[in-house]
Amino acid sequence: MVKVKDPIIDFDHLRLFTEGDPNLERDVLGIFVEQADIWIRNLEDSRDKKSWADAAHTLKGSARGVGAWRIAEICERAEELVDSSTPTERSITLGDLKAAVAAAIQCIDLHLNALQAAE
């Protein structure tokens, strides 16, 4: 199997996190997909610095749990924007985050389909 240098989801990390249990892997990925959507909406709807920072921080932790390093990196950037950014900078970062989450969800869907086919 070919290894991608910077995978969208680091499935080796996820397997360590879930101790190789495919059922737990499915559950964790399903929760991540649901929660990512919620936290993206919270970022979109945030009206103050605290809600923006809380949403970015929470999504960052979830992303790190499943090995979605790019999402975690963008969330970290979003947290750093709290005190010194313009609405345009936040909008650009949110766009980057939405694109990364969409790519991760697509990757997760393919992975879950492969797990299902392997049963």
N, C-alpha and C positions, 0 to 999 in steps of 0.2 A: 504494500500500500504506500502511496506517495504521501509524504508529509508536507503540508503547507507551512511556509515559514511563519507567517502571522495569521493563524486561523481565526475565523470570526468567533468561534467558540473553541476553547481549548478542552477537547473531550478527555484528554489524559488527566487534566486537573479535575474535571467533573467526576471521572471514574474514581479518583482518589477520594474526593469529597463524599461520594456515595458508596464507597467501599466496593465498587464493582457490581452493585445490585441494580440490574436494569429497571426493575419496578420503581425503585427509589429515584433513579435517574429520570424516568418518565415524570414522576410526581414533581421533582424539583424543577425540571424544565417547564412543566405546565404552569407551576406557580410563578416562575420567572416571567413567562409570557404574559400572564394575567396582570402581574404586578407592574411590569414594565409599561404596559398601556396606561395603567392608573397613574403612575408617577410622571409619565410624559404629559398626561392631561393636567396633573397638578402643576407642572412647570408652566404649561401654557396658560393656566388660569391664575398663576401666582400674582398677587397684587403688592407683595412686600418682600423685602430681602429675606426674612426668616422663612417664609413658605418656599421661596425659590431654593434657598440653601438646604432646607430640610428634604425637599423632593430630590434634589441632585445627590445629596449625601446618601439617602436611602437607596436610590437606584444604583449608585456606585457600589454599595455593599452587596446588593443582590447580584450585580454583574460580576463582581469578584468571586462570589460563591460558585457561579457556573462557569467561570473562566472566560467571560466576555470582556477581555482586557481593553479593547478599543472603547467600548461603552463606558467602562470604569474611568478610562483616561479622559474622555469627554466630560463625564460628570465631575471629575476633579477640576477640570478647567471651568466648568459652570459654577462650582463652589467658589473658585477664585474670583469670579466676575462679580460677586455679590456687592462688594464695596466700591469697585472702581470701574464699572462698565457703563456703557450706554445701552439704551434699548436695542440699538442695531447690533451691538456685540452679543447681547443675550439672544436675539433673534437668530443670528448666524449660528451660534452654539446650539441652540435648540434645533435648528435645521440639521446640523451635523449629527446631533443625537438621534433625531427621528430616523435619519438614513441608516445609522449604525444599528438601531433597534430593529428596523425593518429587515436589514440583512441578517441579523441574528435570528429573528423569527423564521425567516426562510430557511436558514441553516438548521435550526431546531426542528422544523417540520420535516425536512429531508432525513434528519437523523432519527426522528421518531418513527417515520415510515420504514426506515431500514431496520430498526429494532423490531417493529411489528412483523416485517417480512421474515426476519430471522427466527421467529417463534415457530 
